[in-house]
Amino acid sequence: MKLQRSGFLAGIALTAAIALAACGSDNTSEPAAGGNASGAAASIACASGSLTAQGSTAQANAMSQWIKDYQGQCADAKIDYQGTGSGAGVQAIIAGTADFAGSDSSLKDDEQTQANAKCGAGSTALNIPMVVGPIAVVYNLQGVDGLQLDAPTLAKIFAGKITKWNDPAIASQNSGASLPDQPIGTVHRSDESGTTDNFTKYLSKAAASDWTFGNAKAWKAPGGTGAKGSDGVANAVKSTPGSLAYVEKSFMDNSGLQGAKLKNGAGEYTELTPDSAGKGIAGAKVTGTGNNLKLDIDYNATTPGAWPAVLTTYEIVCDKGSSKAALLKSFFTYTSSAAGQASLTDLGYAPLPAELLTKVQAAVASIS
């Protein structure tokens, strides 16, 4: 892996109230007897208090697991995370109504300025990449297994230029498949979504001449059907024959949907696995400064076996001055631990690459 510094998942609501066993703000607890939840760390340095957070639905399943693990050891903490979408999460951190936010896109310059101001003088709203959530292209097409698609074909489908499943552009990549003369029903996010932002970044970089709508959290291409939240998109595809959509792998897995193989920059049709997702993020460049770890992902990476459509969910949190800094630091110390990252693999996520993980842990350590 090479990380360079340039200058260096209808809506989902996840609410987890944590009421756990005997840890004070400065104490390190031992694991509860008889259990080590999903590979939880041998011990967690617990902190007391409560956190209110919201944002990315892409990381909702990850947050659910992490909160479950954390609750196995920390008694005096309460964490409420609601999957309202990345756009809502960013607005909440700017408004000061969330102790941290989850966003599948780092803060834009104007958002960064506003969030810094809300954090207070001398403080920075850190963008800390915590969850690698590969974006799956899911479909509901009876009798068609192992669908293969390249980025230009995907761009044309979502732009409404390819409308039938038996279009020659699809057939040429799927020799022997029985593709029906049936309309393709595309589904996209109706709410502002970092998943949409990252998926359209992928299309704009890997199919620049076929995707003319740029990238944004709001879906801008005409046509298709909108659904709220990652679970809403997955449910829409599951209930609609002939449909196609983008959604995080964890929601594909939970819904039992089929996922297409995507052609990467090395010319390979790649299956989506934690390993291929890890290879897809490995070439990302850190473009933020200091502990503000904004990433630039190479969607045309030529790494053999790499999955080309990946996203990183950032935890957006003030580095200094929060009255809840001890609990924020404690919780994120667990989520960025080797055990915390490993607990997500079976949920459809990929662990952060080692070099990036080291930088993430340093950023978490700076919270005070």
Secondary structure, DSSP 8 states (H G I E B T S, - for coil): ---EES--------------S---TT-EE---TT--GGG--S-EE---EEEEEEE-STTHHHHHHHHHHHHTT-TTEEEEEE---HHHHHHHHHHT--SEEEESS---HHHHHHHHHHH-TT--EEEEEEEE--EEEEE--TT--S-EE-HHHHHHHHTTS--BTT-HHHHTTSTT----S-B-EEEEESS--HHHHHHHHHHHHHSTTT--S---SS--SSSSEEESHHHHHHHHHHTSTTEEEEEEHHHHHHHT-EE-EEE-TTS-EE---HHHHHHHHTT-EE-S-TT---EE--TT---TT--S---EEEEEEESS--TTHHHHHHHHHHHTSHHHHHTTGGGT-B---HHHHHHHHHHHHT--
